[in-house]
Amino acid sequence: MNKILIIDDEVNIGILLSKFLTRNGFEVSTSTSGTNALELMTKESFNLVLCDYRLEDTDGREILRTIKNTYPNTGVIIITGYSDIKLAVELIKMGAYDYITKPLYPDEILNTINKAIETQRLINQANSEPLETEKDGKVELAVMPEEFVVGKGSASQELLKQIKLVAPTNFSVILNGDSGTGKESVAKSIHFNSKRRDMPFIAMDCGSLTKDLAGSEFFGHEKGSFTGALYTKIGHFEMANGGTLFLDEVGNLSYEIQAALLRTVQERKVKRIGSTSEIPLDVRIIVATNENLSDAIQKGRFREDLFHRFNEFNIVVPPLRERGKDILIFAEHFLEQTCEELNRKVPIFSVEVSECLLGYSWPGNVRELKNVIRRAALLSEGNVVQLKALPLEISTFSKGTDLEITLEAKIAKNSNKYDLKNAALEAEYETILQVLKEVNFNKTKAAKILNIDRKTLYNKMKLINLE
């Protein structure tokens, strides 16, 4: 269990934060002074410290400096009621993971805490182990994000070789792969196995950016530079300075933003919107896309000059269906994680479940597999994960043969091969199963294609043992 120390001289805030974080699975200690907190840290080790910037006996800057010098394996987040952009930059350069202004929003702070703990874990791992390692003839990386699973198959090993090759360089990288293949975890692996591992890793989802917000998110803005700019904002380039900026779904950026991005990447300088001064940049850029950028260039949707700036190295992240038996390694990893979260003993997969997991096409890739395994862990009782714990669309890959045998057995009871009732039943089974597979067992879509309502579809599925 991760341990968090809260330092805040406002007792009520400490109590509220402590209760909230305890409910979310953390072990929490609180302190109302910097002196008391540092004394507590001599007796206990903590994964993360949440420290209010203004304390009665000291301030967050001094606490941060002391922790980084004395307890370098502990992450720090500074919390304050004052928004000071220069102070935020200074604290992040000193080693704080983040700088959060009050009021605190539960989802936001929980997300920041989880990322801070994972980032600190990776930094600690990187600083304690050699970056290059090999075991039993298989390529391995010393530092791996929690969500990255090391496979043994040829596709997984080739991916690791590519990461190992490019990580120590400053090359910009394009990651190509379907949605859900784990491109962000590959980007993290590159960053944390590089010399930049002590510096920020900043991820940015370009797919969620509007045209109006993109410039501010990338480059930042000065207070009053446009309507609604109520405070100065640090852009993602500046936040990532010295480290790595990961741009996910980069193909979704507008052509105008691509032009502004090109200038920043070429000149290695950034200028906040509304500012006249430029800030020098030392940022490694990793971009990800699930589309063919070469096709996008041909269609005039992506700038060729920007593509070549990014394309110093290219890695294809394979879909889960091409990972072979590594699918079971992924599944076992997610099962172990979930059981630890649920405080349960880790069961094993039945033979039928293993066959299903290997036979299914996994259109949602690693993300879909993780969700399926989490569900199965929750539903499973005893020491074995059984077929009934899997969703219908997956369990049918194993059950399909049995269902066909069951159907044939039903028909065989009547020796009359010309019986239209049996023929209709067999044809109906084949049609329904085929449509369900084509729409990944989305029953609403299947019913629409079959020109029947959902209730009728459910009844027919039940009749032919396809529920």
C-alpha positions as CSV (number, residue, x, y, z in Angstrom):
1,M,0.0,0.0,0.0
2,N,1.4,3.4,-1.0
3,K,2.0,5.8,2.0
4,I,1.3,9.5,1.7
5,L,2.3,12.3,4.1
6,I,0.1,15.4,4.1
7,I,1.7,18.6,5.5
8,D,-0.8,21.5,6.0
9,D,-1.2,23.8,8.9
10,E,-5.0,24.0,8.2
11,V,-6.2,21.0,10.2
12,N,-9.5,20.7,8.4
13,I,-7.8,20.3,5.0
14,G,-5.5,17.7,6.3
15,I,-8.4,15.7,7.8
16,L,-10.5,15.9,4.6
17,L,-7.6,14.9,2.4
18,S,-6.7,12.1,4.7
19,K,-10.2,10.6,4.7
20,F,-10.5,10.9,1.0
21,L,-7.1,9.3,0.2
22,T,-7.7,6.5,2.8
23,R,-11.0,5.7,1.1
24,N,-9.0,5.4,-2.1
25,G,-6.6,2.8,-0.8
26,F,-3.7,4.9,0.5
27,E,-2.1,4.8,4.0
28,V,-2.0,8.4,5.2
29,S,-0.2,10.4,7.9
30,T,-0.7,14.1,8.5
31,S,1.4,16.9,10.0
32,T,0.6,20.6,10.7
33,S,4.2,21.8,10.6
34,G,7.3,21.3,8.5
35,T,9.5,20.5,11.5
36,N,7.1,17.8,12.7
37,A,6.8,16.4,9.2
38,L,10.5,16.1,8.7
39,E,10.9,14.4,12.1
40,L,8.2,12.0,11.1
41,M,10.1,11.2,7.9
42,T,13.1,10.0,9.9
43,K,10.9,7.3,11.4
44,E,8.8,6.3,8.4
45,S,9.3,6.1,4.6
46,F,6.7,7.7,2.3
47,N,6.0,7.2,-1.4
48,L,4.7,10.8,-1.7
49,V,4.4,14.0,0.2
50,L,1.6,16.5,-0.3
51,C,2.9,19.8,1.1
52,D,1.1,23.2,1.5
53,Y,3.4,25.9,0.3
54,R,2.8,28.4,3.1
55,L,3.4,26.9,6.6
56,E,3.9,28.6,9.9
57,D,7.4,27.5,10.5
58,T,8.8,27.2,6.9
59,D,7.6,27.0,3.3
60,G,7.1,24.4,0.6
61,R,10.4,25.3,-1.2
62,E,12.5,24.4,1.9
63,I,10.5,21.2,2.5
64,L,11.0,20.2,-1.1
65,R,14.8,21.0,-1.0
66,T,15.2,18.9,2.2
67,I,13.2,16.0,0.9
68,K,15.0,15.9,-2.4
69,N,18.4,16.0,-0.7
70,T,17.6,13.6,2.2
71,Y,14.9,11.4,0.8
72,P,15.3,11.4,-3.0
73,N,13.1,8.3,-3.5
74,T,10.0,10.3,-2.2
75,G,7.8,12.2,-4.6
76,V,6.6,15.7,-3.7
77,I,3.5,17.7,-4.8
78,I,3.1,21.3,-3.6
79,I,-0.4,22.6,-2.8
80,T,-1.1,26.3,-2.5
81,G,-3.9,28.8,-2.5
82,Y,-1.8,31.2,-4.7
83,S,-1.3,30.9,-8.4
84,D,2.3,32.0,-9.1
85,I,3.7,30.9,-12.5
86,K,7.3,31.7,-11.7
87,L,7.1,29.8,-8.4
88,A,5.5,26.8,-10.2
89,V,8.4,26.6,-12.7
90,E,11.0,27.0,-10.0
91,L,9.4,24.2,-7.8
92,I,9.2,21.8,-10.8
93,K,12.8,22.5,-11.7
94,M,13.7,21.7,-8.1
95,G,12.1,18.3,-8.4
96,A,8.4,18.7,-7.4
97,Y,6.2,16.5,-9.5
98,D,3.5,19.1,-9.7
99,Y,2.1,22.4,-8.2
100,I,-1.6,22.4,-7.5
101,T,-3.7,25.4,-6.6
102,K,-6.7,25.4,-4.3
103,P,-9.5,24.7,-4.4
104,L,-8.7,21.0,-4.7
105,Y,-10.9,18.8,-6.9
106,P,-11.0,15.1,-5.8
107,D,-10.7,13.5,-9.3
108,E,-8.0,15.8,-10.3
109,I,-5.9,15.4,-7.2
110,L,-6.3,11.6,-7.2
111,N,-5.2,11.4,-10.8
112,T,-2.2,13.6,-10.1
113,I,-1.2,11.5,-7.0
114,N,-1.4,8.2,-8.9
115,K,0.8,9.6,-11.7
116,A,3.2,11.1,-9.3
117,I,3.7,7.8,-7.4
118,E,4.1,5.9,-10.7
119,T,6.6,8.5,-12.0
120,Q,8.7,8.4,-8.8
121,R,8.7,4.6,-8.9
122,L,10.1,4.6,-12.4
123,I,12.7,7.3,-11.5
124,N,13.8,5.2,-8.5
125,Q,14.0,2.1,-10.6
126,A,16.0,3.9,-13.3
127,N,18.5,5.2,-10.7
128,S,19.0,1.9,-9.0
129,E,19.4,-0.5,-12.0
130,P,21.5,-0.6,-15.2
131,L,19.5,0.5,-18.2
132,E,20.4,-2.5,-20.4
133,T,19.7,-6.0,-19.3
134,E,19.2,-9.4,-20.9
135,K,17.7,-12.6,-19.3
136,D,17.7,-16.1,-20.8
137,G,18.5,-14.7,-24.2
138,K,15.4,-12.4,-24.1
139,V,15.6,-8.6,-24.3
140,E,14.5,-6.7,-21.2
141,L,14.4,-3.1,-20.1
142,A,15.5,-2.2,-16.6
143,V,12.7,0.4,-16.2
144,M,9.1,-0.5,-17.1
145,P,5.9,1.5,-16.6
146,E,3.4,-0.4,-14.4
147,E,1.1,-1.0,-17.4
148,F,3.9,-2.3,-19.7
149,V,4.0,-6.1,-19.9
150,V,7.1,-7.8,-21.1
151,G,6.3,-10.5,-23.6
152,K,8.4,-13.5,-24.7
153,G,7.1,-13.8,-28.3
154,S,8.8,-12.4,-31.4
155,A,6.5,-9.4,-31.8
156,S,7.0,-8.4,-28.1
157,Q,10.8,-8.9,-28.3
158,E,11.1,-6.9,-31.5
159,L,9.2,-4.0,-29.8
160,L,11.6,-4.2,-26.8
161,K,14.6,-4.2,-29.1
162,Q,13.3,-1.0,-30.9
163,I,12.7,0.7,-27.5
164,K,16.1,-0.3,-26.2
165,L,17.8,1.0,-29.4
166,V,16.2,4.4,-29.5
167,A,15.8,5.2,-25.7
168,P,19.4,6.4,-25.0
169,T,19.2,8.8,-28.0
170,N,17.5,12.2,-28.4
171,F,15.7,11.1,-31.6
172,S,12.1,12.2,-32.1
173,V,9.9,9.1,-32.4
174,I,6.6,8.2,-34.2
175,L,4.7,5.4,-32.6
176,N,2.2,3.8,-35.0
177,G,-0.4,1.4,-33.7
178,D,-4.1,0.8,-33.3
179,S,-6.1,2.3,-30.4
180,G,-5.5,0.5,-27.1
181,T,-2.2,-1.1,-28.0
182,G,-0.3,0.8,-25.3
183,K,1.5,3.5,-27.2
184,E,1.7,5.8,-24.1
185,S,3.4,3.1,-22.1
186,V,5.9,2.6,-24.9
187,A,6.6,6.3,-24.8
188,K,7.1,6.2,-21.1
189,S,9.5,3.2,-21.5
190,I,11.6,5.2,-23.9
191,H,11.7,8.2,-21.6
192,F,12.5,6.3,-18.4
193,N,15.2,4.3,-20.1
194,S,16.9,7.5,-21.3
195,K,19.2,10.1,-19.8
196,R,16.1,12.3,-19.4
197,R,14.5,10.0,-16.9
198,D,14.9,12.4,-13.9
199,M,13.1,15.2,-15.9
200,P,9.4,15.5,-16.7
201,F,7.4,13.2,-18.9
202,I,4.4,15.2,-20.1
203,A,1.6,13.5,-22.1
204,M,-0.9,15.4,-24.2
205,D,-4.0,14.1,-25.9
206,C,-4.2,16.0,-29.2
207,G,-7.5,14.3,-30.0
208,S,-9.3,16.2,-27.3
209,L,-8.0,19.6,-28.2
210,T,-10.2,22.2,-29.8
211,K,-8.6,24.6,-32.3
212,D,-9.0,27.6,-29.9
213,L,-7.4,25.8,-27.0
214,A,-4.5,24.1,-28.7
215,G,-2.2,27.1,-28.9
216,S,-2.6,27.8,-25.2
217,E,-2.1,24.2,-24.2
218,F,1.0,23.8,-26.3
219,F,2.7,27.2,-25.8
220,G,1.0,28.7,-22.7
221,H,-0.3,32.2,-22.4
222,E,0.2,35.4,-20.4
223,K,-2.5,36.8,-18.2
224,G,-4.9,39.1,-20.2
225,S,-3.5,38.0,-23.6
226,F,-7.1,37.1,-24.7
227,T,-10.6,37.1,-23.4
228,G,-10.8,34.6,-20.6
229,A,-7.0,34.5,-19.9
230,L,-7.4,35.3,-16.2
231,Y,-4.0,34.0,-15.2
232,T,-0.7,33.1,-16.7
233,K,-0.5,29.5,-17.9
234,I,2.5,27.2,-18.6
235,G,2.2,25.3,-21.9
236,H,3.1,21.7,-22.3
237,F,6.3,22.4,-24.1
238,E,7.6,24.5,-21.2
239,M,6.4,21.9,-18.6
240,A,8.3,19.2,-20.5
241,N,11.5,21.3,-20.8
242,G,14.5,19.0,-20.2
243,G,12.4,15.9,-20.5
244,T,10.0,14.3,-23.0
245,L,6.7,15.6,-24.5
246,F,4.4,12.8,-25.7
247,L,1.7,13.9,-28.2
248,D,-1.0,11.3,-28.6
249,E,-3.2,11.2,-31.7
250,V,-1.1,13.9,-33.4
251,G,-2.9,13.4,-36.7
252,N,-6.0,15.2,-35.2
253,L,-4.2,18.5,-35.0
254,S,-5.5,21.3,-37.3
255,Y,-3.2,22.5,-40.1
256,E,-2.8,25.9,-38.4
257,I,-1.5,24.4,-35.2
258,Q,0.8,22.1,-37.1
259,A,2.4,25.2,-38.6
260,A,3.0,26.7,-35.2
261,L,4.2,23.4,-33.9
262,L,6.8,23.2,-36.7
263,R,8.3,26.5,-35.8
264,T,8.7,25.5,-32.2
265,V,10.2,22.1,-33.1
266,Q,12.6,23.7,-35.6
267,E,13.8,26.6,-33.5
268,R,13.6,24.8,-30.1
269,K,12.1,27.9,-28.6
270,V,8.6,28.6,-27.3
271,K,6.8,31.9,-26.8
272,R,3.7,32.1,-24.7
273,I,0.7,33.7,-26.3
274,G,0.8,37.4,-25.5
275,S,4.5,37.4,-24.6
276,T,7.4,39.0,-26.4
277,S,10.1,36.8,-24.9
278,E,11.1,33.3,-26.1
279,I,12.0,30.4,-23.8
280,P,14.8,28.0,-25.0
281,L,13.7,24.4,-25.2
282,D,15.4,21.1,-24.7
283,V,12.6,18.7,-25.3
284,R,12.4,15.2,-26.8
285,I,9.3,14.7,-28.8
286,I,7.5,11.3,-29.1
287,V,4.2,11.3,-31.1
288,A,1.6,8.6,-31.5
289,T,-1.0,8.0,-34.1
290,N,-3.4,5.2,-35.1
291,E,-3.6,6.4,-38.7
292,N,-1.1,6.4,-41.6
293,L,0.4,9.9,-41.6
294,S,1.8,9.4,-45.1
295,D,-1.8,9.0,-46.4
296,A,-2.8,12.1,-44.4
297,I,0.0,14.0,-46.1
298,Q,-1.2,12.9,-49.5
299,K,-4.7,14.1,-48.6
300,G,-3.4,17.5,-47.4
301,R,-4.3,16.9,-43.7
302,F,-0.8,16.7,-42.3
303,R,2.3,18.8,-43.0
304,E,5.1,16.8,-44.7
305,D,7.8,19.0,-43.2
306,L,6.4,18.4,-39.6
307,F,6.2,14.7,-40.3
308,H,9.9,14.6,-41.2
309,R,10.8,16.5,-38.0
310,F,9.0,13.8,-36.0
311,N,10.0,10.8,-38.1
312,E,13.7,10.4,-36.9
313,F,12.7,7.0,-35.7
314,N,9.5,4.9,-36.2
315,I,8.1,2.1,-34.0
316,V,5.1,0.0,-34.9
317,V,3.3,-1.1,-31.8
318,P,1.7,-4.5,-32.7
319,P,-2.0,-5.2,-32.0
320,L,-2.8,-7.7,-29.3
321,R,-4.0,-10.3,-31.9
322,E,-0.4,-10.5,-33.2
323,R,1.2,-11.2,-29.8
324,G,0.4,-14.9,-29.8
325,K,0.8,-16.7,-26.5
326,D,1.9,-13.4,-24.9
327,I,-1.8,-12.6,-24.6
328,L,-1.8,-15.0,-21.6
329,I,1.1,-13.2,-20.0
330,F,-0.8,-9.9,-20.4
331,A,-3.9,-11.6,-18.9
332,E,-2.1,-13.1,-15.9
333,H,-0.5,-9.7,-15.2
334,F,-3.8,-7.9,-15.2
335,L,-5.4,-10.7,-13.1
336,E,-2.6,-10.4,-10.5
337,Q,-3.0,-6.6,-10.4
338,T,-6.7,-6.8,-10.0
339,C,-6.6,-9.5,-7.3
340,E,-4.1,-7.4,-5.3
341,E,-6.5,-4.4,-5.6
342,L,-9.4,-6.6,-4.4
343,N,-7.2,-8.3,-1.7
344,R,-8.0,-11.7,-3.1
345,K,-5.9,-14.8,-3.8
346,V,-4.9,-14.9,-7.5
347,P,-6.8,-17.8,-9.3
348,I,-5.6,-19.5,-12.5
349,F,-7.4,-19.6,-15.9
350,S,-9.2,-22.7,-16.9
351,V,-8.2,-24.4,-20.1
352,E,-11.3,-23.2,-21.8
353,V,-10.7,-19.6,-20.7
354,S,-7.1,-19.7,-22.0
355,E,-8.3,-21.0,-25.3
356,C,-10.9,-18.1,-25.5
357,L,-8.3,-15.5,-24.7
358,L,-5.9,-16.8,-27.4
359,G,-8.6,-17.3,-30.0
360,Y,-10.4,-13.9,-29.7
361,S,-9.5,-11.1,-32.1
362,W,-9.2,-8.3,-29.5
363,P,-10.4,-5.3,-31.5
364,G,-9.9,-3.1,-28.4
365,N,-6.4,-4.5,-27.9
366,V,-4.6,-4.3,-24.5
367,R,-7.2,-1.9,-23.1
368,E,-10.0,-4.3,-23.9
369,L,-8.1,-7.3,-22.4
370,K,-7.5,-5.4,-19.2
371,N,-11.2,-4.5,-18.8
372,V,-12.2,-8.1,-19.5
373,I,-9.7,-9.5,-16.9
374,R,-10.8,-7.0,-14.3
375,R,-14.4,-8.1,-14.8
376,A,-13.4,-11.8,-14.7
377,A,-11.5,-11.3,-11.5
378,L,-14.5,-9.7,-9.8
379,L,-16.9,-12.4,-11.0
380,S,-14.7,-15.4,-10.3
381,E,-15.2,-17.5,-7.2
382,G,-12.7,-20.1,-6.1
383,N,-9.2,-20.9,-7.4
384,V,-10.1,-21.0,-11.2
385,V,-11.4,-18.4,-13.6
386,Q,-14.2,-20.1,-15.4
387,L,-15.7,-19.5,-18.8
388,K,-18.9,-17.9,-17.4
389,A,-16.7,-15.0,-16.0
390,L,-16.0,-13.9,-19.6
391,P,-18.3,-11.7,-21.7
392,L,-20.4,-13.5,-24.3
393,E,-18.5,-12.2,-27.3
394,I,-15.3,-13.8,-26.0
395,S,-16.6,-17.0,-24.4
396,T,-18.4,-17.8,-27.7
397,F,-15.1,-18.3,-29.4
398,S,-14.6,-21.4,-27.2
399,K,-18.3,-22.3,-26.9
400,G,-18.9,-22.1,-30.6
401,T,-18.0,-25.7,-31.4
402,D,-19.9,-27.0,-28.4
403,L,-23.0,-25.0,-29.5
404,E,-22.8,-26.4,-33.0
405,I,-22.6,-29.9,-31.5
406,T,-25.5,-29.2,-29.3
407,L,-27.5,-27.9,-32.2
408,E,-26.6,-30.9,-34.4
409,A,-27.6,-33.2,-31.5
410,K,-31.0,-31.5,-31.3
411,I,-31.5,-32.0,-35.0
412,A,-30.3,-35.6,-34.9
413,K,-33.2,-36.5,-32.6
414,N,-35.4,-36.3,-35.6
415,S,-34.2,-38.6,-38.4
416,N,-36.1,-36.7,-41.0
417,K,-33.4,-34.7,-42.8
418,Y,-36.1,-32.8,-44.7
419,D,-37.7,-31.4,-41.6
420,L,-38.1,-27.7,-42.3
421,K,-38.2,-26.8,-38.6
422,N,-34.8,-28.3,-38.1
423,A,-33.4,-26.7,-41.2
424,A,-34.8,-23.3,-40.2
425,L,-33.3,-23.7,-36.7
426,E,-29.9,-24.5,-38.1
427,A,-30.0,-21.6,-40.6
428,E,-31.1,-19.2,-37.9
429,Y,-28.3,-20.2,-35.6
430,E,-25.6,-19.7,-38.3
431,T,-27.0,-16.4,-39.4
432,I,-27.3,-15.0,-35.8
433,L,-23.8,-16.2,-34.8
434,Q,-22.3,-14.7,-38.0
435,V,-23.9,-11.3,-37.5
436,L,-22.9,-11.2,-33.8
437,K,-19.3,-11.9,-34.7
438,E,-19.3,-9.2,-37.4
439,V,-20.4,-6.5,-34.9
440,N,-18.3,-7.8,-32.0
441,F,-21.4,-9.0,-30.3
442,N,-23.1,-5.6,-30.1
443,K,-26.6,-6.9,-29.7
444,T,-28.2,-3.6,-30.6
445,K,-26.4,-3.5,-34.0
446,A,-27.0,-7.2,-34.5
447,A,-30.8,-6.8,-34.0
448,K,-30.8,-3.9,-36.4
449,I,-29.0,-5.9,-39.1
450,L,-31.2,-8.9,-38.5
451,N,-34.3,-6.6,-38.7
452,I,-35.7,-7.8,-35.4
453,D,-35.9,-6.0,-32.0
454,R,-33.5,-6.7,-29.1
455,K,-36.0,-8.7,-27.1
456,T,-36.7,-11.1,-30.0
457,L,-32.9,-11.5,-30.5
458,Y,-32.4,-12.4,-26.9
459,N,-35.2,-15.0,-27.1
460,K,-33.7,-16.5,-30.2
461,M,-30.2,-16.6,-28.7
462,K,-31.7,-18.3,-25.6
463,L,-33.5,-20.9,-27.8
464,I,-30.3,-21.9,-29.5
465,N,-28.1,-21.8,-26.4
466,L,-26.3,-18.7,-27.5
467,E,-27.0,-16.5,-24.4
